[in-house]
Amino acid sequence: MARHGCSLLDSKIRTILTLLATTSLSLMDIARTTGRDRGAIAAVNRRFHIRDYVGRRNTWALNCDLDDVVKSSSELNTTPKAA
């Protein structure tokens, strides 16, 4: 069952990023696989801009390749830049 309200470990975020970038699993399927809720998976996707859904739920375009995911995951401990 999914866990709500828990922070994600860096290793779990890396796993989610890899699944987003390298599989065709839906957000719900990734949530089931990782034991998190769909909202957490969507939040990771929004933070790292892996998939672009363009207002659709079933189709997306990848915004990066696996090398970008590895680079993003290595920068997990850095704080986001202010806009």
C-alpha atoms as an extended CHARMM CRD file, in Angstrom:
* protein
*
        83  EXT
         1         1  MET       CA              0.0000000000        0.0000000000        0.0000000000  PROA      1               0.0000000000
         2         2  ALA       CA              1.2150000000        3.5090000000       -0.7630000000  PROA      2               0.0000000000
         3         3  ARG       CA              2.6870000000        5.6460000000        1.9710000000  PROA      3               0.0000000000
         4         4  HSD       CA              1.4940000000        9.2160000000        2.4430000000  PROA      4               0.0000000000
         5         5  GLY       CA              3.3560000000       12.1140000000        4.0020000000  PROA      5               0.0000000000
         6         6  CYS       CA              6.8320000000       10.5520000000        4.0480000000  PROA      6               0.0000000000
         7         7  SER       CA              9.8950000000       12.1510000000        2.5260000000  PROA      7               0.0000000000
         8         8  LEU       CA             11.6040000000       10.2040000000       -0.2200000000  PROA      8               0.0000000000
         9         9  LEU       CA             15.1330000000        8.9540000000        0.1630000000  PROA      9               0.0000000000
        10        10  ASP       CA             17.5950000000        9.8690000000       -2.5780000000  PROA      10              0.0000000000
        11        11  SER       CA             17.8080000000        6.2240000000       -3.6260000000  PROA      11              0.0000000000
        12        12  LYS       CA             14.0230000000        6.0300000000       -4.0180000000  PROA      12              0.0000000000
        13        13  ILE       CA             14.0190000000        9.2470000000       -6.0780000000  PROA      13              0.0000000000
        14        14  ARG       CA             16.7160000000        7.7790000000       -8.3410000000  PROA      14              0.0000000000
        15        15  THR       CA             14.5940000000        4.6680000000       -8.8140000000  PROA      15              0.0000000000
        16        16  ILE       CA             11.5400000000        6.7750000000       -9.6860000000  PROA      16              0.0000000000
        17        17  LEU       CA             13.5510000000        8.9050000000      -12.1170000000  PROA      17              0.0000000000
        18        18  THR       CA             14.8900000000        5.8070000000      -13.8300000000  PROA      18              0.0000000000
        19        19  LEU       CA             11.4190000000        4.2800000000      -14.1350000000  PROA      19              0.0000000000
        20        20  LEU       CA             10.0020000000        7.5330000000      -15.5180000000  PROA      20              0.0000000000
        21        21  ALA       CA             12.7690000000        7.8320000000      -18.1020000000  PROA      21              0.0000000000
        22        22  THR       CA             13.2170000000        4.2270000000      -19.1850000000  PROA      22              0.0000000000
        23        23  THR       CA              9.8040000000        2.5270000000      -18.9820000000  PROA      23              0.0000000000
        24        24  SER       CA              6.3230000000        3.0680000000      -20.3220000000  PROA      24              0.0000000000
        25        25  LEU       CA              4.7720000000        2.4600000000      -16.8970000000  PROA      25              0.0000000000
        26        26  SER       CA              2.0220000000        4.8630000000      -15.8720000000  PROA      26              0.0000000000
        27        27  LEU       CA              2.4710000000        7.0480000000      -12.8080000000  PROA      27              0.0000000000
        28        28  MET       CA              0.1060000000        4.7380000000      -10.9090000000  PROA      28              0.0000000000
        29        29  ASP       CA              2.1220000000        1.6650000000      -11.9190000000  PROA      29              0.0000000000
        30        30  ILE       CA              5.3500000000        3.3470000000      -10.8140000000  PROA      30              0.0000000000
        31        31  ALA       CA              3.6480000000        4.2600000000       -7.5400000000  PROA      31              0.0000000000
        32        32  ARG       CA              2.6500000000        0.6250000000       -6.9940000000  PROA      32              0.0000000000
        33        33  THR       CA              6.1460000000       -0.5770000000       -7.8720000000  PROA      33              0.0000000000
        34        34  THR       CA              7.8640000000        1.8260000000       -5.4750000000  PROA      34              0.0000000000
        35        35  GLY       CA              5.2710000000        1.7200000000       -2.7000000000  PROA      35              0.0000000000
        36        36  ARG       CA              4.5000000000        5.4380000000       -2.9140000000  PROA      36              0.0000000000
        37        37  ASP       CA              1.4030000000        7.3420000000       -3.9440000000  PROA      37              0.0000000000
        38        38  ARG       CA              0.8010000000        8.6800000000       -7.4390000000  PROA      38              0.0000000000
        39        39  GLY       CA              1.0970000000       12.2580000000       -6.2180000000  PROA      39              0.0000000000
        40        40  ALA       CA              4.6510000000       11.6630000000       -5.0200000000  PROA      40              0.0000000000
        41        41  ILE       CA              5.6060000000       10.2200000000       -8.4000000000  PROA      41              0.0000000000
        42        42  ALA       CA              3.9880000000       13.1810000000      -10.1610000000  PROA      42              0.0000000000
        43        43  ALA       CA              5.8580000000       15.5820000000       -7.8530000000  PROA      43              0.0000000000
        44        44  VAL       CA              9.1950000000       13.9500000000       -8.7170000000  PROA      44              0.0000000000
        45        45  ASN       CA              8.3060000000       14.1750000000      -12.4050000000  PROA      45              0.0000000000
        46        46  ARG       CA              7.4320000000       17.8790000000      -12.0500000000  PROA      46              0.0000000000
        47        47  ARG       CA             10.6300000000       18.6230000000      -10.1370000000  PROA      47              0.0000000000
        48        48  PHE       CA             12.9490000000       16.9380000000      -12.6190000000  PROA      48              0.0000000000
        49        49  HSD       CA             10.9060000000       17.4900000000      -15.8220000000  PROA      49              0.0000000000
        50        50  ILE       CA             11.2760000000       13.9010000000      -17.0210000000  PROA      50              0.0000000000
        51        51  ARG       CA              7.9490000000       13.4300000000      -18.8250000000  PROA      51              0.0000000000
        52        52  ASP       CA              5.8380000000       16.1260000000      -20.4680000000  PROA      52              0.0000000000
        53        53  TYR       CA              2.1820000000       15.1090000000      -20.4870000000  PROA      53              0.0000000000
        54        54  VAL       CA              0.9420000000       18.2210000000      -22.3620000000  PROA      54              0.0000000000
        55        55  GLY       CA             -2.4440000000       18.0190000000      -20.6420000000  PROA      55              0.0000000000
        56        56  ARG       CA             -2.9540000000       14.3280000000      -21.4540000000  PROA      56              0.0000000000
        57        57  ARG       CA             -2.9590000000       11.4330000000      -19.0270000000  PROA      57              0.0000000000
        58        58  ASN       CA             -2.0530000000        8.5200000000      -21.2650000000  PROA      58              0.0000000000
        59        59  THR       CA              0.6150000000        9.9330000000      -23.5570000000  PROA      59              0.0000000000
        60        60  TRP       CA              3.7800000000       11.8540000000      -22.8750000000  PROA      60              0.0000000000
        61        61  ALA       CA              7.0360000000       12.9810000000      -24.3960000000  PROA      61              0.0000000000
        62        62  LEU       CA             10.3640000000       12.4570000000      -22.6770000000  PROA      62              0.0000000000
        63        63  ASN       CA             12.1570000000       15.6970000000      -21.9480000000  PROA      63              0.0000000000
        64        64  CYS       CA             15.5060000000       14.0080000000      -21.3770000000  PROA      64              0.0000000000
        65        65  ASP       CA             17.5270000000       10.8820000000      -21.8770000000  PROA      65              0.0000000000
        66        66  LEU       CA             18.9960000000        8.5390000000      -19.2820000000  PROA      66              0.0000000000
        67        67  ASP       CA             22.2230000000       10.5630000000      -19.0390000000  PROA      67              0.0000000000
        68        68  ASP       CA             20.1760000000       13.6110000000      -18.0170000000  PROA      68              0.0000000000
        69        69  VAL       CA             18.3830000000       11.5390000000      -15.3770000000  PROA      69              0.0000000000
        70        70  VAL       CA             21.6940000000       10.3770000000      -13.9250000000  PROA      70              0.0000000000
        71        71  LYS       CA             22.9200000000       13.9710000000      -13.8570000000  PROA      71              0.0000000000
        72        72  SER       CA             19.6980000000       15.1600000000      -12.2010000000  PROA      72              0.0000000000
        73        73  SER       CA             19.8200000000       12.4360000000       -9.5920000000  PROA      73              0.0000000000
        74        74  SER       CA             23.4170000000       13.3110000000       -8.7270000000  PROA      74              0.0000000000
        75        75  GLU       CA             22.2330000000       16.8390000000       -7.9380000000  PROA      75              0.0000000000
        76        76  LEU       CA             19.5240000000       15.7290000000       -5.4900000000  PROA      76              0.0000000000
        77        77  ASN       CA             21.1130000000       17.3470000000       -2.4690000000  PROA      77              0.0000000000
        78        78  THR       CA             21.3840000000       20.7640000000       -4.1160000000  PROA      78              0.0000000000
        79        79  THR       CA             18.7170000000       23.3200000000       -3.4480000000  PROA      79              0.0000000000
        80        80  PRO       CA             16.6820000000       24.6080000000       -6.3930000000  PROA      80              0.0000000000
        81        81  LYS       CA             17.6170000000       28.0160000000       -7.7550000000  PROA      81              0.0000000000
        82        82  ALA       CA             15.2410000000       30.8560000000       -6.9820000000  PROA      82              0.0000000000
        83        83  ALA       CA             13.3130000000       32.1670000000       -9.9620000000  PROA      83              0.0000000000
